[in-house]
Amino acid sequence: EAREQDDEEELEIEREARELDAEEAEIEAEAAEEARRSAREDVAPFHLPAEADEFAGDGDDSEDEGGMGASDSLVPPAVLKERIQDVVEVLADFKNRRTDGRSRADYMDRLAEDLCEYYGYIRELADMFLQMFSPAECVEFMEASDQSRPLVIRTNTLKTRRKDLAQALIKRGVHLDPLASWSKVGLKILESQVPIGATPEYLGGHYMIQAASSMCPVIALEPQPGERVLDMAAAPGGKTSYVAQLMKNSGTIVANDLKRDRLKSTVANLHRLGVQNAVVCAYNGKEFPKVMGNFDRVLLDAPCSGLGIIARDQSVKIQRTIKDIQKMGHLQRELLLAAIDSVNEKSKTGGVIVYSTCSVSVEENERVVEYALANRCVRLLPTGLDHGKPGFTRYQALRFHPSMSKTRRFYPHVHNMDGFYVAKFQKYAAGSPADAAAKEEEEKGTVVEEEDSDYDSDEKESTRRRRKRKEEAMRKKNAANAMAAVDGEVEEEVDSDEEEEEESGMGMEEDDESEEEEEEEPARKPVKAAKKGKKGAAVEAKVKSNVFEVSGGALKKASWDDVDKIADGASEKKAAATKKGTKKAAIDAKPVKAKGKAVAPTKKKSLHKAMADQEERPFGGAKKAKQKGQKKAKKL
C-alpha cells in the first residue's frame, strides 16, 4: 500500500526517467553479454575443412564454421579476403585456435594459395614473401603494393628554392605538402588541377618528378663540391641531377648507362635542369674500371627485379621468378665489384660507394653486399638515413655480417614509398682482403729483413772498426818495440866496429866480404831475426828505398805494407827536417848505414859516431879498408 501510495505521489516526469534508466541498464546488460559471447567465439578453434569439403559440386553453401568450402576458382574475392584474414588470425594465435590434426604448414599452404588467387602473384613469389615477412605483414605488403604511391617532386636548387616553387604551384591550383623531415627539397603532391609534368616550372627546370625512395641513395652518397663522382647506371638522370645539385655544379660527374636509347632522356633532363658538370657516356658497367677510375664517390643504382615497385608495374607479379632474381643477383655482384674498383681508396674526401636497388629480396640486397665484403677491401658505413628499417643480419639459415644492420630497407606498407634498399661502403685498400693481408704480411717481413740486415751490417761495421783499431794499436806497439831494439843494437854494433878496426884488418876483411854478399841479395826480403855474439840478439833487415823496417819485439816477419808505411813516415820526417834547415835535425831523421847495414835512426850519441865513421869513409870506405887489409896480408 505504501509503494502504491508512493507511485501515485510520483510525478510523471520522474516515472519516465526511471523507465529510461531501466531500459539503459537492460541495454548495457545485453551489450556485456554480447561482448562475452564474442570473446568466446574469438578464442574458439578455427576448423580447416578437409580437402573433400573444399570442392562442392553445386552452388549450395557447403562451407562450415571456418568458411572453407568452394573450389578456389569459384570463391568470390570477398570470401577469399575473409578467409585470408581468418587464417592470419589463426596463425597469430596458433596454439589456441588451430584445428586438431592440422599443422602450421597446412595453414601456410592455404594462405599462400589464397594470396596468389586474390592478389595475382605466382606461387614462387608468394612463398618468398611469406618467408621474408610474417603472415600479417605479408598481407599488408601485398595490399600496399596494389596501391599507388603519392606523386613526389624534387626542387632543383640550382634554379629556385622550395618555398618559391611551392608558392608558384599553389597559385596554379596544386595542393601539396613537404615530403618529410628527412628531405629539404621534396614536395608531395596531394591534388592538382594541371598536369605536373607540363607546367612552366617543370619545363623551366625548377623541379624534377622523382620518387621519394630514389632520393635516399643520393642523400647517403653525400657528394661534396669539387669531387669526381660516377653514376654507373644513370638513366633517366634523376639521381645524376640531384648529385649535381648537391655539388653546386662543381667538380665532375660521369653519367654512364649501358643503353644508348635511355641516354637521350638523360641528356634532355640534364639540359633542362641546368646541369653543367656532367659527362654522359655509354659503357658496360662491368668493364668500366678499364675505361676510367680514381673516382671519389660512385653511385650504383643497380638493375633489379623490381619487387619494390610493383605498384608501378603489376607485370612483376607474374613475370619474375626465383631464377630471374638469382640471375639479377649475379649481375649485381659484378657491377658492385666494378663500382668498388672504380673508386680511389686514397681519396681524402671520399672513397665511398653507395649501392641501391628497387627490390626487397635478400638475394639482390644482403647477399650481394656480403659478397662485396668478402671479395673487396670495403667496410659498411651508416647511411645517414634516420628512416627505414635495418638490413637483415640473418635470414632463414643465412647469417650475415653484423654491420649489415647499417644498411636500410624501405617498404611500401611501412614508409608509404616504393620498396628500396640502400647500402653505403667505404674502400680502405685495393684488391681483395686476402691480397691486402698477403701484402701486409710481405711488408712486415720486408721491414723485419731490413732491420736484420741493418743490424748485421752495423755489427760487421763495428767489428771491422774494432779489428782495425786493434791492428793499428798492435802495429804501433810493434814499431815502438822494434825502434827500441834497433837503438840498442846500433850502439852495440858501432862500439864493436871500433874495436874490430883497432885489433886487426882480418876482421875488417870478413866484414867487407859479408857486406858484398848482402849487396848481391834481392832488395825485398822478409825481416829475419837471429842471435849473434855474446851480447844477445842482433837484428838483420833488408833495404827498400834506403828505409829499414823491423817487425817488432816478437821478431816476426814484416809485411811489405808495413815497410811502405815506415818508408813513407821516414820520408816525411826527412822532409820536415830539411825544411827546418838544421843539419842536426836532418841527421836525426836520416837513416844511418853502419858497416854496410841499413838501420833506423838511433840515439844522438850513436848517430854522431856513425856519422863520423860515415864521413871518414863515405862510399868507398869499404873498398879502401879491403885494400889496406890486403897490403897487410902481403907484408905478413
C-alpha positions as CSV (number, residue, x, y, z in Angstrom):
1,E,0.0,0.0,0.0
2,A,2.8,2.3,0.8
3,R,4.5,1.6,-2.6
4,E,1.3,2.2,-4.4
5,Q,0.9,5.5,-2.5
6,D,4.4,6.5,-3.5
7,D,3.7,5.7,-7.1
8,E,0.6,7.8,-7.0
9,E,2.6,10.7,-5.5
10,E,5.4,10.3,-8.1
11,L,5.4,12.8,-10.8
12,E,5.0,11.7,-14.4
13,I,8.4,13.1,-15.4
14,E,10.1,11.1,-12.6
15,R,8.3,7.9,-13.8
16,E,9.6,8.4,-17.3
17,A,13.1,9.0,-16.2
18,R,13.0,5.8,-14.1
19,E,11.8,3.8,-17.1
20,L,14.6,5.2,-19.3
21,D,17.2,4.2,-16.7
22,A,15.8,0.7,-16.6
23,E,15.9,0.5,-20.4
24,E,19.5,1.7,-20.4
25,A,20.5,-0.9,-17.8
26,E,18.9,-3.6,-19.9
27,I,20.8,-2.5,-23.0
28,E,24.1,-2.4,-21.1
29,A,23.5,-5.9,-19.8
30,E,22.7,-7.2,-23.3
31,A,25.9,-5.5,-24.6
32,A,28.0,-7.1,-21.9
33,E,26.6,-10.5,-22.7
34,E,27.3,-10.0,-26.4
35,A,30.8,-9.0,-25.7
36,R,31.3,-12.1,-23.6
37,R,29.9,-14.3,-26.4
38,S,32.1,-12.6,-29.0
39,A,35.2,-13.2,-26.8
40,R,34.3,-16.8,-26.5
41,E,34.0,-17.1,-30.3
42,D,37.3,-15.3,-30.9
43,V,39.3,-17.9,-29.0
44,A,37.4,-20.8,-30.5
45,P,39.4,-23.1,-32.7
46,F,39.3,-22.4,-36.4
47,H,38.4,-25.5,-38.3
48,L,40.2,-26.1,-41.5
49,P,38.0,-28.2,-43.7
50,A,39.0,-31.5,-45.3
51,E,40.0,-31.5,-49.0
52,A,36.8,-33.2,-49.9
53,D,34.8,-30.4,-48.3
54,E,36.6,-27.8,-50.3
55,F,35.1,-28.9,-53.6
56,A,31.3,-28.8,-53.6
57,G,29.8,-29.7,-56.9
58,D,26.7,-27.5,-56.7
59,G,26.3,-23.9,-55.7
60,D,24.9,-24.8,-52.2
61,D,26.7,-23.4,-49.2
62,S,28.8,-26.3,-48.1
63,E,31.1,-24.0,-46.0
64,D,31.5,-24.9,-42.4
65,E,32.1,-22.6,-39.5
66,G,35.6,-21.8,-40.7
67,G,34.4,-20.5,-44.0
68,M,36.2,-23.1,-46.2
69,G,34.1,-24.6,-48.9
70,A,34.0,-24.0,-52.7
71,S,36.9,-24.5,-55.1
72,D,39.4,-21.7,-55.3
73,S,38.4,-21.0,-58.8
74,L,34.8,-20.4,-57.7
75,V,35.4,-18.5,-54.5
76,P,34.4,-14.8,-54.8
77,P,37.0,-12.2,-53.9
78,A,35.1,-11.1,-50.8
79,V,35.1,-14.7,-49.5
80,L,38.8,-15.0,-50.3
81,K,39.6,-11.8,-48.4
82,E,37.7,-13.0,-45.4
83,R,39.4,-16.4,-45.5
84,I,42.8,-14.8,-45.7
85,Q,42.0,-12.7,-42.6
86,D,40.8,-15.8,-40.7
87,V,43.9,-17.8,-41.5
88,V,46.1,-14.9,-40.5
89,E,44.3,-14.6,-37.1
90,V,44.7,-18.4,-36.5
91,L,48.4,-18.2,-37.3
92,A,48.8,-15.3,-34.9
93,D,47.5,-17.5,-32.1
94,F,48.1,-20.9,-33.5
95,K,48.2,-22.7,-30.2
96,N,44.7,-21.8,-29.1
97,R,42.9,-21.6,-32.4
98,R,44.3,-24.3,-34.6
99,T,42.3,-27.3,-35.7
100,D,43.3,-30.6,-34.2
101,G,45.2,-32.8,-36.6
102,R,46.3,-29.8,-38.8
103,S,49.8,-28.5,-38.8
104,R,51.0,-25.0,-39.3
105,A,52.3,-25.9,-42.8
106,D,48.7,-26.7,-43.8
107,Y,47.6,-23.3,-42.8
108,M,50.5,-21.6,-44.5
109,D,49.8,-23.6,-47.7
110,R,46.2,-22.5,-47.6
111,L,47.2,-18.9,-47.1
112,A,49.7,-18.9,-49.9
113,E,47.1,-20.3,-52.4
114,D,44.6,-17.7,-51.3
115,L,47.1,-14.8,-51.6
116,C,48.1,-16.0,-55.1
117,E,44.4,-16.1,-56.1
118,Y,43.5,-12.8,-54.5
119,Y,46.5,-10.6,-55.4
120,G,47.6,-12.3,-58.6
121,Y,51.1,-13.5,-57.6
122,I,52.8,-16.6,-58.8
123,R,53.4,-19.2,-56.1
124,E,57.2,-18.7,-56.0
125,L,56.9,-15.1,-55.1
126,A,54.1,-15.6,-52.6
127,D,56.3,-18.3,-50.8
128,M,59.3,-15.9,-50.8
129,F,57.3,-13.1,-49.3
130,L,55.8,-15.4,-46.6
131,Q,59.4,-16.4,-45.7
132,M,60.5,-12.8,-45.5
133,F,57.6,-11.4,-43.6
134,S,55.2,-12.6,-41.0
135,P,51.7,-13.7,-42.4
136,A,50.1,-10.5,-41.3
137,E,52.9,-8.3,-42.6
138,C,53.0,-10.2,-45.9
139,V,49.3,-9.4,-46.4
140,E,50.0,-5.7,-45.7
141,F,52.9,-5.7,-48.1
142,M,50.8,-7.1,-50.9
143,E,47.9,-4.8,-50.1
144,A,50.2,-1.8,-50.2
145,S,51.9,-2.9,-53.4
146,D,48.5,-2.7,-55.2
147,Q,48.0,1.0,-54.1
148,S,49.7,3.8,-56.0
149,R,52.3,5.9,-54.2
150,P,51.9,9.7,-53.7
151,L,53.4,11.8,-56.5
152,V,56.6,13.4,-55.4
153,I,58.7,16.2,-57.0
154,R,62.2,17.3,-56.1
155,T,63.1,21.0,-56.1
156,N,66.1,22.0,-58.3
157,T,68.0,24.3,-56.1
158,L,70.3,25.2,-59.0
159,K,67.4,27.4,-60.2
160,T,64.9,28.0,-57.4
161,R,64.0,27.4,-53.8
162,R,61.4,25.0,-52.4
163,K,59.4,27.8,-50.8
164,D,59.2,29.8,-54.1
165,L,58.4,26.7,-56.1
166,A,55.6,25.7,-53.7
167,Q,54.0,29.2,-53.9
168,A,54.1,29.1,-57.7
169,L,52.5,25.7,-57.9
170,I,49.8,26.6,-55.3
171,K,48.8,29.6,-57.5
172,R,48.3,27.1,-60.3
173,G,45.8,25.0,-58.2
174,V,48.2,22.4,-56.9
175,H,47.7,21.0,-53.4
176,L,51.0,19.9,-51.9
177,D,52.8,19.3,-48.6
178,P,56.5,19.0,-47.7
179,L,57.7,15.4,-48.3
180,A,59.2,14.6,-44.9
181,S,61.6,15.8,-42.3
182,W,64.5,14.0,-43.9
183,S,64.2,15.8,-47.2
184,K,64.7,19.6,-47.7
185,V,63.8,19.6,-51.3
186,G,60.9,17.1,-51.7
187,L,57.3,18.1,-52.2
188,K,54.3,15.7,-52.0
189,I,51.5,16.4,-54.5
190,L,48.1,15.7,-53.0
191,E,45.9,17.0,-55.7
192,S,46.5,19.0,-58.9
193,Q,44.2,20.7,-61.5
194,V,47.1,20.9,-64.0
195,P,49.5,18.2,-65.3
196,I,52.5,18.3,-63.1
197,G,54.8,17.3,-66.0
198,A,53.7,20.1,-68.2
199,T,53.8,23.2,-66.0
200,P,56.0,26.2,-67.0
201,E,58.0,25.5,-63.8
202,Y,58.7,21.9,-65.0
203,L,59.7,23.0,-68.5
204,G,61.9,25.7,-67.0
205,G,63.8,23.1,-64.9
206,H,62.6,24.2,-61.5
207,Y,61.7,20.6,-60.4
208,M,62.1,17.0,-61.3
209,I,59.5,14.3,-60.9
210,Q,61.3,11.8,-58.7
211,A,60.1,9.0,-56.3
212,A,60.9,9.6,-52.7
213,S,62.8,6.3,-52.4
214,S,65.2,7.3,-55.2
215,M,66.3,10.3,-53.3
216,C,67.7,8.2,-50.5
217,P,70.8,6.8,-52.3
218,V,71.9,10.3,-53.2
219,I,71.4,11.5,-49.6
220,A,73.5,8.6,-48.4
221,L,76.2,9.3,-51.0
222,E,76.8,12.9,-49.7
223,P,78.7,14.2,-52.7
224,Q,80.9,17.2,-52.0
225,P,81.7,20.2,-54.3
226,G,84.8,19.7,-56.4
227,E,84.8,15.8,-56.3
228,R,84.8,13.3,-59.1
229,V,81.6,11.3,-59.0
230,L,80.5,8.3,-61.1
231,D,76.8,7.4,-61.6
232,M,77.2,3.9,-63.1
233,A,73.6,3.4,-64.1
234,A,72.4,7.0,-64.6
235,A,69.3,6.9,-66.8
236,P,67.0,8.8,-66.8
237,G,69.1,11.3,-64.9
238,G,67.1,11.9,-61.7
239,K,69.9,10.9,-59.3
240,T,72.6,12.5,-61.5
241,S,70.9,15.9,-61.4
242,Y,70.4,15.6,-57.7
243,V,74.2,14.8,-57.3
244,A,75.0,17.9,-59.4
245,Q,72.6,19.9,-57.3
246,L,74.4,18.9,-54.1
247,M,77.8,19.6,-55.7
248,K,76.6,23.1,-56.8
249,N,77.6,22.4,-60.4
250,S,81.3,22.0,-59.4
251,G,83.6,19.1,-59.8
252,T,82.9,16.4,-62.4
253,I,80.1,13.8,-62.8
254,V,80.3,10.9,-65.2
255,A,76.8,9.7,-66.0
256,N,77.1,6.2,-67.6
257,D,74.4,3.8,-68.8
258,L,74.6,0.7,-70.9
259,K,71.7,1.5,-73.2
260,R,72.2,4.5,-75.5
261,D,68.5,4.9,-76.1
262,R,67.9,5.7,-72.4
263,L,70.7,8.3,-72.5
264,K,68.5,10.6,-74.7
265,S,66.2,11.3,-71.8
266,T,69.2,11.6,-69.5
267,V,70.8,14.4,-71.7
268,A,67.4,16.1,-72.0
269,N,66.8,16.2,-68.3
270,L,70.4,17.4,-67.6
271,H,70.0,20.3,-70.0
272,R,66.5,21.2,-68.7
273,L,67.7,21.3,-65.1
274,G,70.8,23.3,-65.9
275,V,73.5,20.7,-65.0
276,Q,76.9,21.9,-66.3
277,N,79.4,19.5,-64.7
278,A,78.2,16.2,-66.1
279,V,79.7,14.0,-68.9
280,V,77.4,11.3,-70.4
281,C,78.8,8.0,-71.7
282,A,77.6,4.5,-72.6
283,Y,79.8,1.7,-71.4
284,N,79.2,-1.7,-69.9
285,G,79.4,-1.1,-66.2
286,K,81.2,-4.4,-65.6
287,E,84.1,-3.1,-67.8
288,F,84.1,0.5,-66.6
289,P,87.3,0.3,-64.4
290,K,89.2,-0.4,-67.6
291,V,87.8,2.9,-69.1
292,M,88.5,5.3,-66.2
293,G,88.8,5.2,-62.5
294,N,90.1,7.1,-59.4
295,F,86.6,8.5,-58.5
296,D,86.0,10.0,-55.1
297,R,82.5,8.5,-55.0
298,V,80.4,6.0,-57.0
299,L,76.6,5.6,-57.1
300,L,75.3,2.3,-58.3
301,D,71.5,2.1,-58.6
302,A,71.7,-1.4,-60.0
303,P,69.2,-3.0,-62.3
304,C,67.0,-5.3,-60.3
305,S,63.8,-7.5,-60.4
306,G,61.6,-4.5,-59.4
307,L,59.9,-6.3,-56.5
308,G,59.7,-3.0,-54.7
309,I,57.9,-1.1,-57.4
310,I,55.0,-3.5,-58.1
311,A,52.6,-0.6,-57.7
312,R,54.0,0.9,-60.8
313,D,54.5,-2.3,-62.8
314,Q,51.9,-5.0,-62.0
315,S,53.5,-7.4,-64.5
316,V,56.3,-8.1,-62.0
317,K,53.8,-10.4,-60.1
318,I,53.7,-13.0,-62.9
319,Q,56.9,-12.3,-64.8
320,R,59.6,-12.6,-62.1
321,T,60.7,-16.0,-60.9
322,I,63.3,-17.1,-58.4
323,K,65.6,-18.0,-61.2
324,D,65.3,-14.4,-62.6
325,I,66.1,-13.0,-59.2
326,Q,69.2,-15.2,-58.9
327,K,70.4,-14.0,-62.3
328,M,69.9,-10.4,-61.3
329,G,71.9,-11.1,-58.1
330,H,74.8,-12.4,-60.2
331,L,74.8,-9.3,-62.4
332,Q,74.6,-7.0,-59.4
333,R,77.7,-8.7,-57.8
334,E,79.7,-8.0,-60.9
335,L,78.5,-4.4,-61.1
336,L,79.2,-3.7,-57.5
337,L,82.8,-5.1,-57.7
338,A,83.4,-2.9,-60.8
339,A,82.0,0.1,-58.9
340,I,84.4,-0.5,-56.0
341,D,87.3,-0.9,-58.3
342,S,86.5,2.5,-59.9
343,V,86.9,4.3,-56.5
344,N,90.2,5.8,-55.3
345,E,90.8,4.4,-51.9
346,K,93.3,7.2,-51.2
347,S,90.8,9.9,-51.7
348,K,91.0,12.5,-49.0
349,T,87.3,13.3,-49.1
350,G,85.6,10.2,-50.4
351,G,86.4,6.6,-51.2
352,V,82.6,6.0,-50.9
353,I,80.3,3.6,-52.8
354,V,76.5,3.6,-52.5
355,Y,74.7,0.5,-53.7
356,S,70.9,0.6,-54.1
357,T,68.1,-1.4,-55.6
358,C,64.3,-1.1,-56.0
359,S,63.8,-4.6,-54.8
360,V,63.1,-6.1,-51.4
361,S,64.6,-9.6,-52.0
362,V,67.5,-10.8,-49.9
363,E,69.2,-12.4,-52.9
364,E,69.6,-8.9,-54.5
365,N,70.5,-7.0,-51.4
366,E,72.1,-8.5,-48.3
367,R,73.7,-11.4,-50.2
368,V,75.2,-9.0,-52.8
369,V,76.6,-6.8,-50.0
370,E,78.0,-9.8,-48.2
371,Y,79.8,-10.9,-51.4
372,A,81.4,-7.5,-51.8
373,L,82.6,-7.5,-48.2
374,A,84.2,-10.9,-48.7
375,N,85.9,-10.0,-52.1
376,R,86.9,-6.4,-51.7
377,C,88.6,-4.2,-49.1
378,V,85.5,-2.3,-48.1
379,R,83.5,-1.7,-44.9
380,L,79.9,-0.7,-44.3
381,L,79.1,2.8,-43.1
382,P,75.9,4.3,-41.6
383,T,73.8,5.6,-44.5
384,G,72.8,8.7,-42.6
385,L,69.1,7.9,-43.2
386,D,67.0,8.1,-40.0
387,H,64.0,6.4,-41.6
388,G,64.0,2.9,-42.9
389,K,64.4,-0.5,-41.3
390,P,67.9,-2.1,-40.7
391,G,69.0,-4.7,-43.1
392,F,68.8,-8.4,-42.2
393,T,71.7,-9.9,-40.2
394,R,70.1,-13.3,-40.5
395,Y,67.6,-14.8,-43.0
396,Q,66.5,-18.4,-42.6
397,A,69.7,-20.4,-42.5
398,L,71.8,-17.5,-43.7
399,R,74.0,-15.4,-41.3
400,F,75.4,-12.1,-42.5
401,H,78.0,-9.7,-41.2
402,P,76.8,-7.8,-38.1
403,S,77.5,-4.5,-39.8
404,M,74.7,-5.3,-42.2
405,S,72.3,-3.6,-39.8
406,K,73.8,-0.3,-41.0
407,T,72.1,-0.8,-44.4
408,R,68.5,0.4,-44.8
409,R,65.3,-1.2,-46.2
410,F,62.2,0.7,-47.2
411,Y,58.7,-0.9,-47.6
412,P,55.5,0.4,-49.2
413,H,53.4,-0.7,-46.2
414,V,55.6,0.9,-43.6
415,H,57.0,4.1,-45.2
416,N,54.4,4.7,-47.9
417,M,57.1,4.7,-50.6
418,D,58.5,2.2,-53.1
419,G,60.3,-0.8,-51.8
420,F,64.1,0.1,-51.7
421,Y,67.4,-0.9,-50.3
422,V,70.5,1.3,-49.6
423,A,74.0,0.3,-48.5
424,K,77.0,2.6,-48.1
425,F,80.6,1.3,-48.4
426,Q,84.0,2.8,-47.8
427,K,87.0,1.5,-49.6
428,Y,90.2,1.3,-47.5
429,A,92.5,-0.7,-49.8
430,A,92.8,-2.0,-53.3
431,G,92.2,-5.6,-54.2
432,S,90.6,-8.3,-52.1
433,P,91.1,-8.8,-48.3
434,A,93.3,-11.8,-49.0
435,D,95.6,-9.8,-51.2
436,A,95.7,-7.0,-48.7
437,A,96.6,-9.4,-45.9
438,A,99.3,-11.0,-48.0
439,K,100.7,-7.6,-49.0
440,E,100.7,-6.5,-45.3
441,E,102.5,-9.7,-44.3
442,E,105.0,-9.2,-47.0
443,E,105.6,-5.6,-46.0
444,K,106.1,-6.7,-42.4
445,G,108.6,-9.4,-43.5
446,T,110.5,-6.8,-45.6
447,V,110.7,-4.5,-42.6
448,V,112.0,-7.3,-40.4
449,E,114.5,-8.3,-43.0
450,E,115.7,-4.7,-43.4
451,E,116.0,-4.4,-39.7
452,D,118.0,-7.6,-39.5
453,S,120.3,-6.6,-42.4
454,D,120.8,-3.2,-40.9
455,Y,121.7,-4.9,-37.6
456,D,124.1,-7.3,-39.4
457,S,125.7,-4.5,-41.4
458,D,126.1,-2.4,-38.2
459,E,127.6,-5.4,-36.4
460,K,130.0,-6.1,-39.3
461,E,131.0,-2.4,-39.5
462,S,131.6,-2.2,-35.8
463,T,133.6,-5.4,-35.8
464,R,135.6,-4.1,-38.8
465,R,136.4,-0.9,-37.0
466,R,137.3,-2.7,-33.8
467,R,139.6,-5.0,-35.6
468,K,141.2,-2.1,-37.5
469,R,141.8,-0.3,-34.2
470,K,143.4,-3.4,-32.7
471,E,145.7,-3.8,-35.7
472,E,146.7,-0.2,-35.6
473,A,147.5,-0.4,-31.9
474,M,149.5,-3.6,-32.5
475,R,151.4,-2.0,-35.4
476,K,152.3,1.0,-33.3
477,K,153.3,-1.2,-30.4
478,N,155.5,-3.4,-32.7
479,A,157.1,-0.3,-34.3
480,A,157.9,1.1,-30.8
481,N,159.4,-2.2,-29.7
482,A,161.4,-2.5,-33.0
483,M,162.7,1.0,-32.6
484,A,163.8,0.4,-29.1
485,A,165.5,-2.9,-30.1
486,V,167.3,-1.2,-33.0
487,D,168.6,1.6,-30.8
488,G,170.3,-0.9,-28.6
489,E,171.7,-2.9,-31.4
490,V,173.1,0.2,-33.3
491,E,175.0,1.3,-30.2
492,E,176.4,-2.2,-29.7
493,E,177.3,-2.6,-33.4
494,V,179.1,0.9,-33.5
495,D,181.2,0.0,-30.4
496,S,182.0,-3.4,-31.8
497,D,183.1,-1.8,-35.2
498,E,185.6,0.4,-33.5
499,E,187.1,-2.4,-31.5
500,E,187.4,-4.6,-34.6
501,E,189.2,-1.9,-36.7
502,E,191.8,-1.5,-34.0
503,E,192.5,-5.1,-33.4
504,S,193.2,-6.4,-36.9
505,G,192.4,-6.0,-40.6
506,M,191.3,-9.6,-40.8
507,G,188.1,-8.8,-39.1
508,M,187.5,-5.9,-41.5
509,E,188.1,-8.1,-44.4
510,E,185.5,-10.5,-43.2
511,D,183.0,-7.7,-42.7
512,D,183.7,-6.4,-46.2
513,E,183.1,-9.8,-47.6
514,S,179.8,-10.2,-45.7
515,E,178.8,-6.7,-46.9
516,E,179.4,-7.7,-50.6
517,E,177.3,-10.9,-50.1
518,E,174.4,-8.8,-48.7
519,E,174.5,-6.4,-51.6
520,E,174.1,-9.2,-54.1
521,E,170.9,-10.4,-52.4
522,P,167.5,-9.0,-53.6
523,A,166.3,-5.8,-52.1
524,R,162.9,-7.1,-51.0
525,K,163.1,-10.0,-48.4
526,P,161.2,-10.6,-45.2
527,V,162.8,-9.5,-42.0
528,K,164.7,-12.2,-40.1
529,A,165.9,-12.3,-36.5
530,A,168.8,-14.3,-35.2
531,K,171.0,-14.5,-32.2
532,K,174.7,-13.3,-32.7
533,G,177.6,-12.9,-30.4
534,K,177.8,-12.9,-26.7
535,K,175.7,-9.7,-26.2
536,G,172.4,-11.1,-27.2
537,A,170.0,-10.8,-30.2
538,A,171.1,-9.0,-33.4
539,V,168.5,-7.7,-36.0
540,E,169.0,-8.3,-39.7
541,A,167.0,-6.3,-42.2
542,K,167.0,-5.5,-45.9
543,V,166.7,-2.2,-47.6
544,K,163.8,-0.8,-49.6
545,S,164.3,2.7,-50.9
546,N,167.0,3.2,-48.2
547,V,164.5,2.6,-45.3
548,F,164.9,0.0,-42.6
549,E,161.9,-1.9,-41.0
550,V,161.8,-4.3,-38.1
551,S,158.8,-6.5,-37.2
552,G,158.7,-5.7,-33.5
553,G,159.6,-7.2,-30.2
554,A,158.4,-10.6,-31.2
555,L,160.8,-10.5,-34.2
556,K,158.2,-11.8,-36.6
557,K,158.2,-11.4,-40.4
558,A,157.0,-7.9,-41.5
559,S,154.7,-7.4,-44.5
560,W,155.6,-5.0,-47.3
561,D,152.6,-2.9,-46.4
562,D,154.3,-2.2,-43.1
563,V,157.6,-1.4,-44.9
564,D,155.8,1.0,-47.2
565,K,154.3,2.7,-44.2
566,I,157.6,3.1,-42.4
567,A,159.2,4.3,-45.6
568,D,156.5,7.0,-46.0
569,G,156.9,8.0,-42.4
570,A,160.7,8.3,-42.7
571,S,160.4,10.4,-45.9
572,E,158.0,12.8,-44.2
573,K,160.4,13.1,-41.2
574,K,163.3,13.8,-43.5
575,A,161.4,16.4,-45.5
576,A,160.4,18.2,-42.3
577,A,163.9,18.2,-41.0
578,T,165.3,19.5,-44.3
579,K,162.7,22.3,-44.2
580,K,163.9,23.4,-40.8
581,G,167.3,23.9,-42.2
582,T,169.2,22.4,-39.3
583,K,171.8,19.7,-40.1
584,K,171.3,18.2,-36.7
585,A,167.5,17.6,-37.3
586,A,168.2,16.2,-40.7
587,I,170.7,13.8,-39.2
588,D,168.2,12.7,-36.6
589,A,165.6,11.8,-39.3
590,K,168.0,10.4,-41.9
591,P,168.5,6.6,-41.8
592,V,172.1,5.7,-41.0
593,K,174.2,3.0,-42.7
594,A,176.6,1.3,-40.3
595,K,179.0,-1.3,-41.5
596,G,177.1,-1.6,-44.7
597,K,173.8,-2.3,-42.9
598,A,170.7,-0.1,-43.1
599,V,169.5,0.9,-39.7
600,A,166.8,3.1,-38.3
601,P,167.6,6.4,-36.6
602,T,169.3,5.9,-33.2
603,K,170.1,7.9,-30.2
604,K,172.1,11.1,-30.6
605,K,175.4,9.7,-29.4
606,S,175.3,6.7,-31.6
607,L,174.3,8.9,-34.5
608,H,177.3,11.1,-34.1
609,K,179.7,8.2,-34.0
610,A,178.0,6.7,-37.0
611,M,178.2,9.9,-39.0
612,A,181.9,10.4,-38.1
613,D,182.7,7.0,-39.4
614,Q,180.5,7.7,-42.5
615,E,182.4,11.0,-43.2
616,E,185.8,9.2,-43.0
617,R,184.8,6.6,-45.5
618,P,181.5,7.8,-47.1
619,F,181.0,5.5,-50.0
620,G,184.4,4.0,-50.8
621,G,185.4,3.2,-47.2
622,A,184.7,-0.4,-47.5
623,K,186.9,-0.7,-50.6
624,K,189.8,1.2,-49.1
625,A,189.6,-0.9,-46.0
626,K,189.7,-4.0,-48.1
627,Q,192.8,-2.8,-50.0
628,K,194.5,-1.9,-46.7
629,G,193.8,-5.3,-45.4
630,Q,195.3,-7.0,-48.5
631,K,198.5,-5.0,-48.2
632,K,198.9,-6.0,-44.5
633,A,198.3,-9.6,-45.6
634,K,201.2,-9.4,-48.2
635,K,203.6,-7.9,-45.7
636,L,202.9,-10.7,-43.3
